[in-house]
Amino acid sequence: MYVSDLAIMSTVHPFLKECLLMMHRLQLKWWLHFSFLSLLSAVSFGEVRYVLPEEMQRSSVIGNVARDLGLEVKELDARRARVVAEGTSQLCELDTASGNLLISQRIDREELCAQATACILQYQLLLEQPLRAFSIVLDITDINDNSPVFPTGEIKLDLVESTVLGRRFPLESAHDPDFGTNSVREYTLSQNDNFALEMGNQMNGNAYPELVLKKALDREAQVEHVLKINGIDGGNPARSGTASILIRVLDANDNVPVFSQRVFKASVPENSAIGTVITTLQATDLDEGVYGEITYFFSHLSDKLGGVIEIDPLSGEVRVSGVIDYEEASSHDLDVQAKDGGGQASHCKLIIDVIDVNDNKPVIEIKSASSNVAEDSKPGTMVALINIYDMDTGSSGRVTCTISKNVPFKLVSEVKNYYMLVTDGILDREVQPEYNLTVTATDAGSPPLTSVKVIPIVISDINDNPPTFMQSEYNANILENQPVGTFVIKVKAEDVDDGSNAKIQYQISKDTNSEVSSFLSINSDTGEVFTSRLFDYEQSVYFQIKVTARDGGGPSLSTTCIINVFIKDQNDNAPVVLYPVQSSGYIAEDMVPAEAPRGYLVTKVVAVDADSGHNAWLSYRIIKATRPNVFMVDLHTGEIRTTRTFIEDDEPKHTIVVLVTDNGLESLSATATVSIMLGDGLPVLSELLEFADESQESDNLTLYLIIALSTVSSMFILLISGVFYFKLCRRGYVYRSTTASLPVFPTTYCPSSFADFSRCGTLLNDERYDSFMTTGSWRGDFRFASNTDTDTLKKRSAAYQKNTLRRLSADRATLKVRAGAPHPCYVIK
């Protein structure tokens, strides 16, 4: 202890200051040197020892641990420094801000150590990262805080009047819980004529008072004598206790009880049953009658021991009356007194050794534990600090410690009785988010005792898993002309991480073309995709965007998916008449021979629709004619034929208005005005008569086709072949004709190549250029749709009106019809 600590002691206990001032300077100097050398010696071995008095006030400074152990004060907090007790109460604490060791609870030496010569408290100063332990020893010195107390307030003695002078009568000693000089040092007796007080010594060196007869007793003169005895301790100031002595003068009792031996020794296992006989004491008295009756009792028994051991006052049997615990006291020294009926007494000493048995399970204390361990923790990371000890001694106090098997943790011990629980493998929260580690401590006793403690460990998440889309590629269809904000598709990604690491935000990827990225918007929280503009099927039929899912970790991880967006057609384009060219003020005239028979092909209305699929299927009907029932128009091909032969009353010029309608849900239409002149002398071409007789045949062929298609659709393998064939045919634009006599759509009205070039530069897999047939199309052109500009088509249609009849015959010679094939197909590459 340093001088500063002595100053603190004197402040807390003023009477100590007076004690210290009375000490000889030489003794003080020697004592300080000795304490200083002891402190240096202790520190050198990782131990610091402090000597301090009991009953110091709470928060009093014992010493500066950081300075005495050579530690930096700032590292106390950083290394989670703390003071822990081993099997004792936590009576002191560490102030990490200053490095001082402070009193945290009342320290009573008598309660902690009773009459032990040295009262030593052992503590450990623990520091982590790395783990290190220092031993702190507190040597508690006694102060005079207790007064001597006699076992009873009144001592009764019966003496015969014939008692010889100089006869000594032992008295019960006063008890003072204090130790050393603060215990009982002297006794005084009140002034009287017959008795004096002298001191006797027991075998263990303890002094006790004896009453000595100095003057003969005379019962007839005085029957009772009342005296006062004072027990005075050696403290400064001294404390004292008083008891009364009542002496009755009787007839003669001239023999004192005598024990068979001065010291009795016995042993008893701890936890022996109540009533177990430890030993039997025996004393004899040569007197007879009441003077020979001996009574046994303990001279002084502490309150704690009074409930553990008792003595039969008549037989002298010493028995167990409570719980005997080796860990509280390994032996008990008792003073036994035997008194006869005349008040004569003698003393003996009883030493009881307690035999240790394995009755204490190992103690598992968690001194430090991390509730959460990051899954990226490196092997060797400390998770918990465990203190394991056993209150038993010998082999019963040796403890082994284990933990659960097949876990990524292990125990490491670098300091006695302390184990570090550290990681011993790779942690993965997604595989196992938490562990309940069972720590088992087993002693080496017989039979061994075991303690178990479960340590819950939660693995905290780190962002080590990127989001994952449910699909790597999505396909979405959008009808053209839908309003802005129309829902398109919802993409979803999942992240197996936890908390903010699993919170996903969606956005259009920066890898997406800058123009295309503005076509759609995405809800960053839900992944719902919406339109940001109007789409026109005729302008764009397909585009592709990339969506990125990014988690909320730091740093964040991301994943990208592809959305293929296909624009679907709506019926938003009316048919456009290509032939005859409709211009204001002039309509081209078609010539027909005046001798043309019924069913003669006069001309053909050619129209196209920029839409696709069913929206581009066109139908034709006459809504107005110069004379009804002279001409008819084919519903699907637009071919205009005569319904009868011409007569003289027929006008030489006929005007027909043909309505062309598409097949949309809300159909759109256009009208074509056809002007027909009757020409005398024009030859009747037989090629233009063939369809007249094939009407019934075409109807039959249509029926055959329906039956054939129904049969094919029921055959799965042929259906697959048909689909494959269909996909091959859709790569080009086609037109159909059964005879060369039918008018065909001139190549001059079409672009030189019908290959499909979209914004993405690939042939699109949709309906935009799908070829299709209409009922009766075997008699006319095979329909097609393109995105050819309507104005361009109009410009190119002017050449068609010049020589329809010449082209009809020329096409007949040019096109080669496959024999027996109802649907010849000509592909324009």
Secondary structure, DSSP 4 states (H G I P E B T S, - for coil): --HHHHHHHHHH-HHHHHHHHHS-HHHHHHHHHHHHHHHHHHHHTTEEEEEEESSPPTT-EEEEHHHHHT--THHHHHTT-EEEESSS---EEEETTTTEEEE-S---HHHHHTT-S--EEEEEEEETTTTEEEEEEEEEEP-S----B-SSSEEEEEEETTPPTT-EEE-PPPB--S-GGGSEEEEEE---SSEEEEEEE-TTS-EEEEEEE-S---TTT-SEEEEEEEEEES-SS--EEEEEEEEEEES------EES-SEEEEEEETTPPTT-EEEE--EE----GGGG--EEEES---HHHHTTEEE-TTT-EEEE-S---TTT-SEEEEEEEEE-TTS-EEEEEEEEEEEP-S--PPEEEEEEE-SEEETTPPTT-EEEEEEEE-SS-GGGG-EEEE--SSSSEEEEEEETTEEEEEE-S---TTT-SEEEEEEEEEESSSS--EEEEEEEEEEEP-S-S--EES-SEEEEEEETTPPTT-EEEE--EE--S-GGGG-EEEEE-TTS-HHHHTTEEE-TTT-EEEESS---TTT-SEEEEEEEEEESSSS--EEEEEEEEEEEP-S----EEEES-EETTEE-EEEEETT--TT-EEEE-EEE-SS-GGGG--EEEEEEESSTTSEEE-TTT-EEEESS---TTS-SEEEEEEEEE--STT--EEEEEEEEEEETTPPPPGGGGHHHHTHHHHHHHHHHHHHHHHHHHT-HHHHHHHHHHHHHHTTSEEE--SSTTS----GGGS-S------TTSS--SSSTT--B--TTGGGSPPB------HHHHHHHGGGGGT-HHHHHHHHHHHPPPPTT-SS--EEE-
